[in-house]
Amino acid sequence: SSSEQIWRNLLTLLNSMGQEISRCKTSIRRTQPNPVFKETFVFQVALFQLSDVTLMVSIYNRRNMKRKEMIGWVALGQNSSGEEELLHWQDMKESGNQQVCRWHTLLEA
């Protein structure tokens, strides 16, 4: 199709210096205007390190074999992109093994 869109999310865990510790990619979603990614990723982080790391979630789109472009991002953790993201991270740290789910608004790339 001439207007095929390819979507992918990239999750990157950064240390307190902003260096990449680990990364995961979602599977690719093609030609969906609002793709849903119901995927789970596990990052091995010690409890005492949770205050010192940042989880970056970046959303990429590629149209018609052009180069991929980041269309939005959000960060949780030490360098959270906003108050809601910081609260989510704090709630997660205090939740034990309970899952903490929230929606976040992407920032433009």
KOLNU-694948 format. One line per 8 residues: number of its first residue (from 1); their letters; for each residue x, y, z of C-alpha. Coordinates in nm, 3 decimals. Layout:
! residues N
NUM> A> X,Y,Z | ...
***
This chain:
! residues 109
1> SSSEQIWR> 0.000,0.000,0.000 | 0.125,0.349,-0.079 | 0.049,0.480,0.269 | 0.176,0.192,0.481 | 0.282,0.295,0.828 | 0.510,0.089,1.047 | 0.506,0.150,1.423 | 0.747,0.037,1.692
9> NLLTLLNS> 0.819,0.134,2.052 | 1.165,0.141,2.203 | 1.212,0.112,2.580 | 1.553,0.221,2.707 | 1.675,0.200,3.066 | 1.932,0.468,3.151 | 2.159,0.503,3.452 | 2.196,0.827,3.652
17> MGQEISRC> 2.456,0.951,3.401 | 2.215,0.903,3.109 | 2.402,0.600,2.975 | 2.205,0.307,2.834 | 2.188,0.002,3.061 | 1.937,-0.203,2.863 | 1.687,-0.171,2.579 | 1.385,-0.357,2.445
25> KTSIRRTQ> 1.179,-0.313,2.129 | 0.815,-0.398,2.079 | 0.706,-0.600,1.781 | 0.617,-0.405,1.466 | 0.259,-0.298,1.396 | 0.179,-0.224,1.032 | -0.090,0.001,0.883 | -0.276,0.061,1.209
33> PNPVFKET> -0.367,0.424,1.280 | -0.371,0.365,1.658 | -0.170,0.051,1.728 | -0.196,-0.122,2.065 | 0.112,-0.290,2.210 | 0.016,-0.534,2.484 | 0.366,-0.657,2.554 | 0.556,-0.710,2.876
41> FVFQVALF> 0.924,-0.635,2.928 | 1.137,-0.714,3.231 | 1.438,-0.504,3.323 | 1.669,-0.645,3.591 | 1.709,-0.357,3.836 | 1.792,-0.392,4.205 | 1.543,-0.226,4.438 | 1.806,0.015,4.567
49> QLSDVTLM> 1.881,0.127,4.209 | 1.523,0.225,4.121 | 1.577,0.582,4.240 | 1.879,0.621,4.011 | 1.745,0.499,3.675 | 1.520,0.642,3.405 | 1.295,0.443,3.173 | 1.256,0.615,2.835
57> VSIYNRRN> 0.967,0.506,2.613 | 1.002,0.630,2.254 | 0.743,0.583,1.978 | 0.867,0.552,1.621 | 0.683,0.562,1.290 | 0.806,0.487,0.941 | 0.603,0.568,0.629 | 0.669,0.424,0.287
65> MKRKEMIG> 1.022,0.298,0.357 | 1.141,0.644,0.462 | 1.370,0.666,0.759 | 1.206,0.612,1.095 | 1.108,0.916,1.292 | 1.041,0.949,1.663 | 0.691,1.088,1.704 | 0.678,1.102,2.082
73> WVALGQNS> 0.836,0.997,2.409 | 0.785,0.982,2.784 | 1.031,0.919,3.068 | 0.973,0.767,3.411 | 1.218,0.750,3.699 | 1.500,0.975,3.808 | 1.463,1.207,3.508 | 1.087,1.179,3.463
81> SGEEELLH> 0.938,1.391,3.185 | 0.666,1.529,3.414 | 0.493,1.519,3.751 | 0.253,1.238,3.652 | 0.542,1.021,3.535 | 0.733,1.085,3.858 | 0.425,0.993,4.066 | 0.381,0.673,3.863
89> WQDMKESG> 0.743,0.575,3.928 | 0.712,0.649,4.301 | 0.389,0.447,4.325 | 0.558,0.159,4.142 | 0.854,0.164,4.382 | 0.618,0.145,4.681 | 0.380,-0.116,4.536 | 0.580,-0.430,4.612
97> NQQVCRWH> 0.490,-0.686,4.346 | 0.163,-0.516,4.250 | 0.135,-0.387,3.895 | 0.081,-0.011,3.863 | -0.082,0.086,3.532 | -0.122,0.444,3.408 | -0.177,0.623,3.079 | 0.072,0.896,2.989
105> TLLEA> 0.063,1.175,2.734 | 0.354,1.161,2.491 | 0.581,1.460,2.451 | 0.652,1.560,2.094 | 0.991,1.457,1.963
***
